Amino acid sequence: MNLSYFIARRITQNKDKTFSSTVHKIAVASISVGLATMIVSFLILKGFQNTVTDKIYSFSSHLQVTKYTLDNSFEEYPISINTPLYNTPELFPYVDHVQEFSHKAGLIKTDDAVTGMVIKGVSERFDQERFKQNLKSGRFIDFSDPSYSKEIVISKSTANKLDINLGDDIIVHFFQNPPRYRKLDVVGIYETNLSEYYDDKFMIGDIRLIKKLNDWPDSIAGGLEVFVKNPDQMDYVEEALNEAVPLDLWVQKVSDKYVQIFEWLHLISRQVNIFLGIILFVVCVNMISIILILIMERTQMIGLLKALGGTNALIRRIFSLNGVQLVAKGLLIGNLLGIGICVIQYYLKIFTLNPKDYYMSYVPIGWNWEIVLALNVLTLLVVTAIIIIPTILISRIRPIKSIKFD
């Protein structure tokens, strides 16, 4: 057996109630708490990013193709949907799904209140599976009516504001000349908690209703929504589609359209990275202090080993291996603690949030084992490298003085 490893293991396995055993426990606790905190922080960050982006993309897709215009109103300039992108999306290998949409501004009128809203018209091609996470009660629109569906899905905040329940009829007045209105049946209630962008502004209806109000033929719509197979390649897909569509059309990433939310997520990510650096710094400082303490406590042992012919390199390996064993034990406990907390929160949702401020009602957990593995490797490499620093002190210890050291 390797001599340095044997001595290091004996030091680590010291079960007596000595000062060094207490120092070992402090070292393990420091690494465990640090790693657990990092795991929880990054998985919560991933949960925030996944939850918010999934809500945005489920409502607005990854990319939108619209008429190029400087007008910022909700009344779109219509585009033709008789394009290869819409009719044969399989020709674009990076595209997962394409659906049309249109917007129409109006007023919801009940017996007691009136509020302005925008109806988002969708068709049977609307990806209901992605939107399912936002549907809190009721169902989605039934498109079986040969003319157009008179059903509508409204947000939970609008339903509460106007005291509307599932199955109620509402009168929607549309802004146009001459003004028109339609009586629609509320069949579903959705909630994204993104009130500023969706819940307080949009209701979802049949696009054929909007086409009929605007006297549009079936071949045109307000725009196209495009879901990509790999969201990480969105910049490439945006550029490719801009080259593929006619020059009067504009392909825009939804992340650019709602840049405030994505900047907020980026800010959180940067803060978590800073937090990671602080934790690693604290753990490294603790390990340096602990190795120094162990060296001071084992000064007589160091002197004896040197007197018996032990080299500085051999003794440094002893304390380095001792530190690595402490790090390994700390990583094991830290993983159990951090992942355990995340599992409890994932299933029980103990920690809640104010959805008005955080766009969700509980602290989310986004499982990403690559992040967990990366944190373990990073902690192991950084702390192990730092452990070498205090062992330099060993070369300055003289055998005669160290054996007499008390």
C-alpha positions in Angstrom: 0.0 0.0 0.0 1.2 3.5 -0.8 2.8 5.0 2.4 1.4 8.5 2.0 -2.1 7.2 1.3 -1.9 4.8 4.3 -0.9 7.6 6.7 -3.5 10.0 5.3 -6.2 7.4 5.7 -5.2 6.8 9.3 -5.3 10.5 10.1 -8.7 10.8 8.5 -10.1 7.7 10.3 -9.0 9.0 13.7 -12.1 8.3 15.8 -10.8 9.7 19.1 -12.3 12.9 20.4 -9.3 14.9 19.4 -9.0 18.4 18.0 -8.2 17.0 14.6 -11.4 15.0 14.5 -13.3 18.2 15.2 -11.4 20.0 12.4 -12.2 17.2 10.0 -15.9 17.5 10.8 -15.8 21.3 10.2 -14.0 20.7 6.9 -16.6 18.2 5.7 -19.5 20.4 6.9 -18.0 23.4 5.1 -17.7 21.6 1.8 -21.1 19.9 2.2 -23.0 23.1 2.9 -21.2 24.9 0.1 -21.9 22.3 -2.5 -25.5 21.8 -1.4 -26.0 25.6 -1.6 -24.6 25.7 -5.1 -26.7 22.8 -6.3 -29.9 24.3 -4.9 -29.1 27.7 -6.3 -28.4 26.5 -9.8 -31.3 24.1 -10.0 -33.6 26.9 -8.8 -32.1 29.2 -11.4 -32.7 26.5 -14.1 -36.2 26.1 -12.8 -36.9 29.8 -13.1 -35.5 29.9 -16.6 -37.4 26.8 -17.8 -40.7 27.9 -16.2 -40.7 31.5 -17.5 -39.4 30.6 -21.0 -41.8 27.7 -21.4 -44.7 30.0 -20.5 -43.6 32.6 -23.1 -42.9 30.1 -25.8 -46.1 28.2 -25.2 -48.1 31.4 -25.7 -46.0 33.1 -28.4 -43.7 30.4 -29.9 -40.0 30.8 -30.5 -40.1 33.0 -33.7 -42.8 35.1 -35.3 -43.1 35.9 -38.9 -45.1 39.2 -39.6 -45.4 41.9 -42.1 -42.5 44.4 -42.0 -43.9 47.6 -40.6 -43.1 50.4 -38.1 -46.7 50.3 -36.7 -46.8 49.0 -33.1 -50.6 48.5 -32.9 -52.2 45.0 -32.4 -53.9 45.3 -35.8 -51.6 43.4 -38.0 -50.9 44.0 -41.7 -52.0 40.5 -43.0 -49.6 38.1 -44.8 -50.3 35.2 -47.0 -50.0 31.8 -45.4 -49.6 30.0 -48.7 -45.9 29.7 -48.3 -43.5 26.7 -48.1 -42.9 27.5 -44.4 -46.6 27.0 -43.6 -47.6 24.4 -46.1 -44.5 22.2 -46.0 -42.6 23.0 -42.8 -40.8 19.6 -43.1 -38.7 21.2 -45.8 -37.0 23.2 -43.0 -35.2 20.6 -40.9 -34.8 23.0 -37.9 -38.5 23.8 -37.7 -40.7 21.8 -35.4 -44.1 23.4 -35.8 -45.8 26.3 -37.6 -49.1 27.9 -36.8 -51.0 31.1 -37.9 -52.4 33.8 -35.6 -54.1 37.2 -35.7 -55.0 39.9 -33.2 -58.1 42.0 -32.8 -58.6 44.7 -30.1 -61.9 45.0 -28.4 -63.8 45.5 -25.2 -65.3 42.8 -22.9 -68.6 43.9 -21.6 -70.4 42.3 -18.7 -73.4 43.5 -16.6 -71.1 45.3 -14.1 -67.9 46.1 -15.9 -66.0 46.8 -19.1 -62.4 46.2 -19.9 -60.2 46.4 -22.9 -58.6 43.2 -24.3 -57.0 41.8 -27.4 -58.3 38.6 -28.8 -55.6 36.3 -30.2 -57.1 34.3 -33.0 -55.7 30.8 -33.5 -56.6 27.8 -35.6 -56.7 24.0 -35.2 -52.9 24.0 -35.8 -52.4 25.8 -32.5 -50.1 23.7 -30.3 -52.5 22.9 -27.5 -50.0 20.4 -25.9 -47.5 23.2 -25.2 -50.3 25.5 -24.0 -51.8 22.8 -21.7 -49.5 23.9 -18.8 -51.3 27.3 -18.7 -54.8 26.1 -18.9 -56.1 26.1 -15.3 -59.7 25.1 -15.7 -62.1 24.2 -18.5 -60.9 23.2 -22.0 -59.5 24.7 -25.1 -61.6 25.9 -28.1 -63.5 23.5 -30.2 -63.0 24.2 -33.9 -65.6 21.8 -35.2 -68.1 24.6 -36.2 -67.9 25.0 -40.0 -68.2 28.8 -39.8 -66.2 29.8 -36.7 -66.1 28.8 -33.1 -68.0 31.1 -30.7 -65.9 29.8 -27.8 -63.1 31.8 -26.0 -60.4 31.2 -23.4 -59.8 34.1 -21.0 -57.1 34.7 -18.3 -57.8 34.0 -14.6 -57.0 37.6 -13.7 -59.6 38.9 -16.2 -62.1 36.3 -15.0 -61.6 37.5 -11.4 -61.7 41.2 -12.4 -65.0 40.8 -14.3 -66.5 38.1 -12.1 -66.7 35.7 -15.1 -67.0 31.9 -14.6 -66.7 28.9 -17.0 -69.8 28.7 -19.2 -70.7 32.4 -18.9 -71.5 34.4 -22.1 -69.6 37.6 -22.6 -70.2 40.4 -25.2 -67.0 41.5 -27.0 -67.1 44.8 -28.9 -64.5 45.1 -31.6 -62.8 48.3 -32.6 -63.5 48.9 -36.3 -65.7 50.9 -38.6 -68.6 50.2 -38.3 -68.2 48.7 -34.7 -69.2 45.1 -34.3 -69.8 42.8 -31.4 -70.0 39.1 -30.8 -71.5 37.0 -28.0 -68.9 34.4 -27.0 -68.9 31.5 -24.6 -66.1 31.2 -22.0 -64.9 27.5 -22.1 -61.5 27.8 -20.6 -59.4 29.9 -18.1 -55.6 30.2 -18.5 -52.9 31.6 -16.2 -49.3 32.4 -17.1 -48.7 34.9 -14.2 -47.1 37.0 -16.9 -49.9 39.6 -16.3 -48.0 42.5 -17.9 -47.5 40.6 -21.1 -50.4 38.1 -21.5 -52.9 37.7 -18.7 -54.1 41.3 -18.5 -54.1 41.8 -22.3 -55.0 38.6 -24.2 -57.9 36.2 -24.6 -57.8 33.4 -27.1 -60.4 32.8 -29.8 -60.9 31.3 -33.3 -58.9 33.0 -36.0 -61.8 32.6 -38.4 -63.8 35.0 -36.3 -61.1 37.7 -36.8 -60.9 36.9 -40.5 -64.6 37.3 -40.8 -64.6 40.6 -38.9 -61.7 41.9 -41.1 -63.2 40.5 -44.3 -60.0 38.5 -44.9 -59.9 35.3 -47.1 -58.7 32.0 -45.6 -55.3 32.4 -47.3 -54.1 35.2 -45.1 -53.4 35.8 -41.4 -51.8 38.3 -39.1 -48.6 36.3 -38.9 -47.0 32.9 -38.4 -45.6 31.4 -35.2 -42.6 29.1 -35.5 -41.4 26.5 -33.0 -37.8 25.3 -33.5 -36.5 21.9 -32.7 -33.5 23.2 -30.8 -34.0 26.6 -29.0 -30.2 27.0 -28.6 -30.0 27.4 -32.4 -32.6 30.2 -32.5 -30.1 32.8 -33.9 -29.2 30.5 -36.8 -32.9 29.7 -37.5 -33.9 33.4 -37.4 -31.2 34.2 -40.0 -32.1 31.2 -42.1 -35.8 32.0 -42.2 -35.2 35.7 -42.9 -33.4 34.5 -46.1 -36.2 32.1 -46.9 -39.2 34.3 -46.5 -40.2 37.2 -48.9 -38.4 40.5 -48.3 -41.6 42.2 -47.0 -41.8 39.8 -44.1 -39.9 40.0 -40.8 -38.7 37.1 -38.7 -38.3 38.1 -35.0 -37.3 36.1 -32.0 -39.8 36.2 -29.2 -36.9 36.6 -26.8 -36.2 40.0 -28.5 -39.9 40.9 -28.4 -40.0 40.4 -24.6 -36.4 41.3 -24.0 -37.2 42.7 -20.5 -38.0 39.2 -19.1 -35.0 37.6 -20.7 -32.7 40.3 -19.4 -34.2 39.7 -15.9 -33.3 36.0 -16.3 -29.8 36.9 -17.4 -29.4 39.1 -14.4 -30.4 36.3 -12.1 -28.0 34.0 -13.8 -25.2 36.5 -13.4 -26.0 36.9 -9.7 -26.0 33.1 -9.2 -22.5 32.9 -10.9 -21.2 35.6 -8.5 -22.7 33.6 -5.6 -20.9 30.5 -6.9 -17.6 32.4 -6.8 -18.2 33.6 -3.3 -19.1 30.1 -2.0 -16.0 28.6 -3.6 -13.8 31.3 -2.2 -15.2 30.7 1.3 -14.7 26.9 1.0 -11.2 27.3 -0.3 -10.3 29.7 2.6 -11.7 27.3 5.1 -9.8 24.4 3.6 -6.5 26.3 3.7 -7.1 27.2 7.3 -8.0 23.6 8.1 -4.9 22.1 6.4 -2.8 24.7 8.2 -4.3 23.6 11.5 -3.8 20.0 10.8 -0.2 20.7 9.9 0.4 22.6 13.1 -1.2 19.8 15.1 0.9 17.1 13.4 4.2 19.1 13.6 5.7 16.4 15.8 4.7 13.7 13.3 6.2 15.7 10.4 9.4 16.1 12.3 9.5 12.3 13.1 8.9 11.4 9.5 11.6 13.7 8.3 14.0 12.3 10.9 13.3 8.8 9.5 14.1 10.0 6.0 10.7 11.1 4.8 10.9 13.7 2.0 8.9 17.0 1.8 7.1 15.6 -1.2 6.0 12.5 0.7 4.7 14.5 3.7 3.0 17.0 1.4 1.2 14.1 -0.4 0.0 12.9 3.0 -1.8 16.2 3.8 -2.9 16.6 0.2 -4.5 13.2 0.2 -6.0 13.9 3.7 -7.6 17.0 2.3 -8.8 15.2 -0.8 -10.5 12.6 1.3 -12.2 15.3 3.3 -13.4 16.9 0.0 -14.7 13.6 -1.3 -16.7 13.0 1.9 -18.0 16.6 1.8 -19.1 16.2 -1.8 -21.0 13.0 -1.0 -22.9 14.6 1.9 -23.3 17.9 -0.1 -25.0 16.0 -3.0 -27.3 14.1 -0.7 -28.3 17.4 1.1 -28.6 19.6 -2.0 -30.5 17.1 -4.1 -32.6 16.0 -1.2 -33.8 19.6 -0.6 -34.5 20.0 -4.3 -36.5 16.7 -4.4 -38.6 17.8 -1.4 -39.3 21.2 -3.0 -40.0 19.6 -6.4 -42.7 17.3 -5.1 -44.1 19.2 -2.1 -43.6 22.8 -3.2 -43.0 24.0 0.3 -41.5 27.3 -0.6 -44.0 29.7 -2.3 -43.6 32.9 -4.2 -45.6 35.9 -5.0 -46.7 35.3 -8.7 -47.0 39.0 -9.4 -43.3 39.5 -8.7 -41.8 36.2 -9.8 -44.3 35.0 -12.5 -44.9 31.7 -10.6 -46.5 30.7 -7.3 -43.7 28.5 -5.9 -39.9 28.1 -6.1 -39.3 25.9 -9.2 -36.7 23.2 -9.6 -35.2 22.5 -13.0 -33.4 19.2 -13.0 -30.1 19.3 -14.9 -27.6 16.6 -14.0 -24.9 18.1 -16.2 -25.0 21.2 -13.9 -24.8 19.0 -10.8 -21.9 17.0 -12.2 -20.1 20.2 -13.3 -20.5 21.7 -9.8 -19.0 18.5 -8.2 -16.1 18.5 -10.6 -15.5 22.3 -10.2 -15.5 22.0 -6.4 -13.2 19.0 -6.4 -10.7 20.6 -8.8 -10.6 24.0 -7.3 -10.5 22.9 -3.6 -8.0 20.2 -4.4 -5.7 22.7 -6.1 -6.0 25.1 -3.3 -5.1 22.5 -0.7 -1.5 22.4 -2.2 -0.9 26.0 -1.0 -0.7 25.4 2.8 1.4 22.2 2.4 4.3 24.4 1.2 4.8 25.2 4.9 6.0 21.6 5.4 9.3 22.3 3.7 10.1 25.0 6.4 9.6 22.6 9.3 12.9 21.5 10.9 13.0 18.0 12.4 14.8 18.9 15.7 12.5 21.8 16.5 9.3 20.0 15.4 9.9 16.9 17.5 10.2 19.2 20.5 7.1 21.2 19.4 4.2 21.1 21.9 
